[in-house]
C-alpha cells in the first residue's frame, strides 16, 4: 500500500473513532459543553477546513481507482478471451498479474469510497446532534427550567429575545399596543358621536316651533 493510501486508511480509522465518540451516550450537560467547544473552537474550525481539502484529494483518488478498476477489468476480459488452447499456459502468469492489479485497484476504490461515505455520515450525525441539543434546550425553556438557557446553550443556539419565545412575546406586546390604540380611538369616536348627537338634538329642539312640540 502506497503512502497516500496508508494515510487514507488512517483517516478512515480516525473517522470511525470520531463516529463512536459521537454516538456514545453522555449526560446532557457534558454533551452540550462538548459541542459548544467544538462549534466555537478556532482550532477545530481550521481542522475542518483542512479536512475539506483532504476529502477533495480523496475524491480524486476515488475517481482514479474507479478508472483503474474499469481498465483492469477490460484487460482481464481480453486475457480470458486469448487464454485458449496452447496459449493458456503462456498467459497464465500475466493473467495472475492482472488479477493482482484488479484486487489492489478494488481495494483502493473501496477504501476511498468508504472514507468519503463515512465523512458524509459524520457531518450529518454532527448536525443532527446539534439540532437535538437545540430542541432539548427549547423544551426545557418551555417547561420553565431557568437553568436550561445557560452560557453553553446560548452558544449552541441563539436563545432569548431572538428565539421563538422572544418573538412571540414581541408579537403579543405589539398586538396589545394595537388593541389599546383601537380602544382609545373607539372611545374618542363614541364621545364625539355622543356630543354631535346631543348637539343635533338640541339644535333640532331649538328650531322646532313650540306648537309642534
Secondary structure, 3 states (H helix, E strand, C coil): CCHHHHHHHHHHHHHHHHHHHHHCCCCHHHHHHHHHHHHHCHHHHHHHHHHHHHHHHHHHHHHHHHHHHHHHHHHHHHHHHHCCCCHHHHCHHHHHHHHHHHHHHHHHHHHHHHHHHHHHHHHHHHHHHHHHHHHHHHHHHHCCCCCCCCHHHHHHCCCCCCCHHHHHHHHHHHHHHHHHHHHHHHHHHHHHHHHHHHHHHHHHHHHCCHHHC
